[in-house]
Amino acid sequence: MDSNKGNNYVREVVDITGEPLDNCKLQSDETIISPMLKDPQAFPDELPIISPPTDDKTNINKSDSQNMVASALPANNVLSTKTWMEKYLCEIESEWNEWADGNSTMYIPPVVGSISSVILKKIAGQIGRKLLNNLYERLFPTPDIITLEEILAAVQEMLHQRLSNEVHTKVRLELEGLQGNIVTFLEDVENFEKRIILDAEDDVIQPHAIIDSIQTLNQLFINRMPQFRNPDYKALLLPLYAQAANLHIGFLKDVVENASEWGLTPAQKQTFTNRFLDAIKEYSNYCISTYQEDFQKQFTKKIQYVLQYRNFMILNVLDFVSLWPMLRFSKLIIKTSSYLYEPGQQIESKIDPTYPYPSWANLNRIFQGFPNKELQSVTARNFNAEISISENPISLYERSLNMGNLKSSYSGEKSVQMGYGEGGGCPSMPGVNYCEKSTVTESNMSRGLTHANVGHTYSSSGGSSHMRTINTHTVKFSNGSSSDVSTLLDAGHSNWINYPEYKIRHIIGLPPFLQANATNLIDGPQSQFRSNEVGTLQTVVTSFQRRDHDPFTSYNGGISHTMHFGYDFDAMFISPLEYFLTHNVSNKAGFLSLERHGNNGDGIIIPPNPNSEHGLRYQLYNPYDVDYPVDIYLKYAASQQTRIGLYMNGSGTTPTLNTETDNDGVSDMGSPTKIKKIWSSTLPKNAYSNILLTVFHGANPLHVDGIIITKAGVAPISRP
């Protein structure tokens, strides 16, 4: 096989010039930001971390590491492509179309990725136009429902299941009816808004017609949604259910945002605010519970299919679920997502292991490596041998090119080594033509890689006089350019894998068996290395995430979160996994990542400390010459009453939280969650700040799904 074939494929489907595509223009209501790399303030030569003031009374500013020196990444090592915030919607759609045409692992209609980007841009305030219009134009680009039929066909292919003719006909009729109802509503809105313009001088506008249209469409959504919850086809219909939910939630978001312009009374606006929040709750809970129930059933299959199924459902369902609660905010940047795990392509089932479902929580943590660090280098220990034995009547030739272990190194001198101390072993037998062990290191992994080429082939052929066995790995990574490929092991495979808008965050070797000990968030999966054993990896798992490298990421500490308020954004969602330092932590075992299905990435567990308060510190950077007063929200779950501390730059509060009695109604993996304002402070200009989040002695665990920083007074849509 031509070893250059994979590189050519990458070059054909990826455009990384940074220039808008031909005939691609901004929508009339769309905005983008200038590329962040051109910000003259974004890359000073050195950005010292400003240590917070010491508070001797409470000791809340004591960190577990005194290594507080950091510097910015060079500009040419940070972003290899523009972020979704810097792209036109039509650019993003073009990338998903090209991806769908060339993707070899699974088929997902490109509209699925485009819809996620539309919602992201709406949350970020980059789409001023009504959300329902944008969703409708993409889901119904023609008078037919062909796009939603494509989504259903892709699900049937993935699950190897089909709807009965009766159910399929009923679903199709419901989709056609929904399309017609939305068209009628959008026409009513357009006519009403034209009337406002024409009648503005006379001041005789009567809004009753549009209110009637709003009530009618809302009731039609309520009546039609159960048709996508058929109990015999729950998983099969789930992606269609999610798209119908997108339309209903988008419609309700538009009603709340345009209530004044459309003539709704304060009471009517509050009614639709409650309906908006109720829809998020109902649709989120159904999607999360349906996915989780079906996901557990997949573990009778090989791990490659399990991860493929998970990726499919994240892109088709869970990515939307994670964004729905964030529609409560305006001008909010979300820079993280759930991870997609790509296990590489296995040709032979014998090298594709099966794991029981109880092992999944630990596998999920292992695949994320150190989520609060940046991947810097990867070292592979390879084993290459050729053996030929001449006998009568059979001549045997065997060639092996395998990986014994793989070590991923991260900022802050963290590393993960998976696999075995020795990669097989050179046979001591006649006929060994060639045998060597080699170490290959790729040390420039922080430049924004987007493509993975991981394959493992085991094949044999022969007859009465000859037999040939080949066992080979391929492990290569690229930023989408044929001239920029990092090769750890190359047997000529061409299965390049990428996901538009996603970057490679972690690369982890997968042995056939894993140690039973749990992987905590602070130590990472280092204990999985079998240094005294001989063997080879089953495959290499590449973790993709919709998160771009931050220009102010620290090499000597954790991630520093840049507050892009200078780009006219009002809020930012920070993943709790991306902490900067630990605080007063002596027992790390209880600090665990927590799988979430309705969140922009996993959450964390902060356990109680048997002696005093302990927790995690998050670092923020304000690169602008303006002080920003801010409010700090937590998205969290506390199934039992617990007492926490939240401090910013040395001052804060110690509230008691309990989501059993106070929650937003969404239950993620059994835990009801809440988004709540906890504290207010100020981000000083041109300076670092830090947030300290702790749990007190004698309290109960706190589950943290996100930290949301908003400009002061920018509140989410809420109940009274």
Secondary structure, DSSP 8 states (H G I E B T S, - for coil): --TTHHHHHHHHH---S-S--TT----TTB-----GGG-TTS--S----------TTT-TT--S----------GGGT-SS--GGGS-HHHHHHHHHHHHHH--S----HHHHHHHHHHHHHHTT-B-S-HHHHHHHHH-SSSS-HHHHHHHHHHHHHHT----HHHHHHHHHHHHHHHHHHHHHHHHHHHHHHHHHHHTTTT---THHHHHHHHHHHHHHHHHGGGG--TTSHHHHHHHHHHHHHHHHHHHHHHHHTTTTTT--HHHHHHHHHHHHHHHHHHHHHHHHHHHHHHHHGGGS-HHHHHHHHHHHIIIIIHHHHHTGGGGSSSEEE-----EEE--EESSGGGS----GGGHHHHHHHHT--TTS-EEEEEEEEEEEEEEEE-SS-EEEEEEEEEEEEEEEETTTEEEEEEEEESS----STTEEEEEEEEEEE--TTTT--EEEEEEEEEEEE-SSEEEEEEEEEEEEESS-TT-EEEEE-S----EE--TT-EEEEEEEE-SS--SS---TTTGGGGG-EEEEE---SEEEEEEES----TT--SSSS-EEE--GGGT--EEEE-TT--SEEES-S--TT-EEE--SSSSS-EEEE---SSS-EEEEEEEEE-SSS-EEEEEEEEEE-SS-EEEEEEETTEEE--EE-TTTS--S-EETTEE-EEEEEEEEEE-TTEEEEEEEEE-TT---EEEEEEEEEETT-------
